[in-house]
Amino acid sequence: MLSIGGATTRVYLAVGVTDMRKGVDGLSGLVRSRMESDPASGHLFVFCNAGRTRLKVLYFDGSGTWLCAKRLERGRFEWPEDLGEEKKIALGATELAALVDGLELTQTRARRWWRRKIAA
């Protein structure tokens, strides 16, 4: 079962455009090379196409790799473009849910509640 929970699971957006023809192996390679992360870390890695109408999420649950996809029938995802040297953006599970539900993350802000720091 795919579940995002706990403070140890992180969500990383791949900045810019990704070729959505890639499958598990191709996206795992992008996680290693472009995002400089380990695809088997248990974190979620999210990719978007050039038209910003499709998302793919890569997730390793300990026994295998999940590849989830969403295609919008209308509209576009709000997606970060080239940010210079930045290759990935860290989000929380709530922010990922908001993004997938169509909210523009740049137009919203999180309340400044106290949260326990997660060790990197």
C-alpha positions in Angstrom: 0.0 0.0 0.0 1.3 3.4 -0.9 1.2 5.7 2.1 2.8 9.0 2.9 3.2 9.3 6.5 5.6 10.0 9.3 8.2 12.6 9.6 10.8 10.5 7.8 9.1 10.3 4.4 10.0 13.3 2.3 8.6 14.4 -1.1 10.9 15.9 -3.7 9.8 17.6 -6.9 12.1 17.4 -9.9 12.5 21.0 -11.1 11.8 21.6 -14.7 10.6 19.2 -17.4 10.8 15.4 -17.5 10.3 13.0 -20.4 7.2 11.1 -19.3 8.0 8.1 -21.6 10.5 7.1 -18.9 9.5 4.2 -16.6 10.8 3.0 -13.3 14.4 2.5 -14.4 14.6 5.7 -16.4 13.2 7.8 -13.5 15.4 6.0 -11.0 18.3 7.1 -13.1 17.1 10.7 -13.0 16.8 10.5 -9.2 20.4 9.4 -9.0 21.9 11.7 -11.6 19.8 14.9 -11.7 18.4 14.9 -8.1 21.5 13.4 -6.5 19.4 11.1 -4.3 18.8 7.4 -3.7 15.6 6.1 -5.4 15.4 3.3 -2.7 15.5 5.8 0.2 11.7 5.5 0.8 11.1 9.1 -0.2 8.7 10.1 -3.0 10.1 11.7 -6.2 7.6 13.6 -8.4 8.1 14.5 -12.0 6.1 16.6 -14.5 5.9 16.8 -18.3 6.5 19.9 -20.4 2.8 20.6 -20.8 2.3 20.3 -17.0 -0.6 18.0 -17.5 1.0 14.8 -16.3 2.7 13.7 -13.1 4.6 10.6 -12.2 5.6 9.6 -8.6 8.4 7.2 -7.9 8.4 5.5 -4.5 10.3 2.5 -3.0 8.4 0.8 -0.2 11.1 -1.6 0.9 10.0 -4.5 -1.3 9.5 -2.9 -4.7 9.2 0.4 -6.6 5.8 2.1 -7.1 5.3 4.2 -10.2 2.1 6.2 -10.0 0.8 8.6 -12.6 -1.9 11.3 -12.9 -3.1 12.9 -16.2 -5.2 16.0 -16.0 -8.2 16.1 -18.4 -8.2 20.0 -18.2 -5.9 22.5 -16.7 -2.3 22.4 -15.7 -0.2 21.7 -12.6 1.6 24.6 -11.0 5.3 23.4 -11.4 8.6 25.1 -10.6 10.7 26.0 -13.6 14.5 26.2 -13.8 15.7 27.6 -10.5 19.4 27.9 -11.4 21.4 25.3 -9.5 18.4 23.9 -7.7 17.5 20.4 -9.0 14.8 19.4 -6.5 12.4 21.0 -4.1 11.4 19.4 -0.9 7.7 19.4 0.0 5.6 17.9 2.8 2.8 15.4 2.3 0.2 18.1 2.7 1.8 20.3 0.1 2.0 17.3 -2.3 -1.7 16.7 -1.8 -2.5 20.3 -2.4 -0.4 20.3 -5.6 -2.1 17.2 -6.9 -5.5 18.7 -6.0 -4.8 21.7 -8.1 -3.7 24.4 -5.6 -1.0 26.8 -6.6 1.7 26.5 -3.9 3.1 29.9 -4.8 -0.2 31.6 -4.0 -0.5 29.9 -0.6 1.6 30.0 2.5 1.9 27.6 5.5 1.2 28.8 9.0 4.3 29.1 11.1 3.6 26.3 13.5 6.3 24.7 15.5 7.4 21.4 14.0 10.1 19.1 15.2 13.3 19.2 13.0 14.0 16.1 10.9 17.6 14.9 10.8 18.9 14.9 7.3 
